[in-house]
Amino acid sequence: MAAHKPTGIGFIGAGEIAILHARAVHAIPEARLVGLWNRTPERAIERAQMFQCRRYETPDDLVKDPEIDAVFILTDLDTHLVYAKLAMEHGKHVLVEKPLAATVADVEEMKAIAERNGVVCVPGHNMIHEDSLARARALIQNGDIGKIVSCYVLYNIHHSEERASTLPGMVRHILQHNIYTMMYLVGRPTRVAAMKAVRHYDKLTKEDLAMVLVDLECGGIAHLCASFAADDLSADPWTFLVKVIGTEGTTRYTYQDWVEAKRGISHSRLYTAYQATITNEDRYFVNVCLKGGQPLSTMEDAIISQKVVEAVEKSLAENCIVPID
């Protein structure tokens, strides 16, 4: 790829998350959104007009286009591996939205395909691309806040039953973000214990609330919460809150630090940092593709994260503490 040529991006999938990634790509001078494909042609036409890009008739047409250097996989979970494999076997770098895959074996297969084809495969976990968390991580890794005592990653944003019906349950859809954020800041987990509940759905049987306690390799303990059940209406709401307490200091980050009086794509108000993390993620991905380097979110991290998700599901099913291999 010529140094002066913007990275050509293609989207496979044009749902709501594609709107946020399109805004991100348009904000990155080193990237250009070439085109998209979507399963339903009506949405594809609408989004292509919205994003001012090309529409492809098939995913094969998209990945065969020499103008496209990298593909964002923005489809449902059950097709991630299929489309990631298609793109990588055509020599394209890929960013795969979370949840990355259904099983550890699927993540390992993605990793192997990327290595075999000499391309970059990046799990799409945007939360760790928050500037405040980069500062927090530096403090933690430098030992400035001492030994890690506890880590909290808490998500409490009400989603209607209609909206939730289009998404996986909390463990697969939100908790994986919490797991990645925890690992980014305080390292690997060693075992988990989980609980879940259904608090506001009338028809759905999937959970709208999941909480997990995690033993950390560093010796501390983490508490992860993922909830669509209710907003936190208190004076200091735990809408999305990350806090790490050490023996010599504390770090804290929250969505509530930047809020706009507008409706977001998925949220009742616009949390400014949410879009910023996606823009940062996509910029980092493009720079890795252009210059080489290690993504913040690696495939090894993805394998560990998926192991934690499956351990959480086992803990819920068997009412037990589950070790992480």
C-alpha angles and dihedrals in degrees: 000000000000114000093234096046116097115238108261110228128199127189122216100196127027106206127129095294089058089066091059093046091048090054089049095050092047088055093054113083091199093059138062128193103228100177151309145231126208132182093238112055093209092062091042091056092047094049095044089055091046093049095037093232140120124281119219124209094218138013088245090059090053098049092045093056108108090209090068116082099168137024129211111213104214101160132109118298096255093063100042096097093045095053096037089054092048092052097043093048086057090054097258125141112234139209110196119202119230136297081054098197144340098250143019088249090057092052090048089051091052089051092050093048091051092050092046092052097039095238136128118256114188127184109230104236104144100178093080090058092073112122092223091056091052088058091046092050092052091052091049096045092047090054092240093138094042125229115355112255102172143347125205125194108176129177121184113164120141116235122185119243089247092054093043091052089070093054137064117256122279096272095058100031108039109006091064088063089052091050093051092047091050092049092047091055108032108014139240127354122230103192140356141208118194143188132186139187144183109227110159111016120105099188109013117090096193116102122268093189131043129170127186135188114207131195109216128216088232090061099255129109129239130206117204124188129183119180139168089169101092146348118248103243097182125119091260102033124201092219092142111344132172119187131169119189119198134180089256106029150347138240126202138182131175139176088232091072089080120028129160124200092241134097115260127214094263102005134072090236134025114263101199096205092058094068090039092058091053091048090049091047094051092045090051090048092051092048091050090051092048101040107016124240142126120302116230087234109048132187089247088057088048091055092051092045092052090049088054091049091052091046089052090051090050091049090052094047097045101029093234146115110265126203120224112232 
